């Protein structure tokens, strides 16, 4: 990406960077309201973790079903080349991330 930027544009960006960072320094996030901070401090870590998982569950991706995992294994056997392995590795990684996001056991 950086190889496609002209030297003149890169120099301009570097010259503007200090001005932008100093102007954004005033945009620091406000502190939590006392009631929210007190409420968060009173919760037990386990209860807080469950609340976070409950709120994240709707946006978490759906893990692969057992049938989809079997199809993925069959695909890996039918395509033992580098491209087939890359596809299977990506699908397995995405399935593991979905399971972690939902608080499920990761299948190995």
Helices and strands as residue ranges (DSSP letters): G 2-4, H 7-24, G 25-27, H 34-42, H 45-56, G 57-59, H 66-78, H 82-101
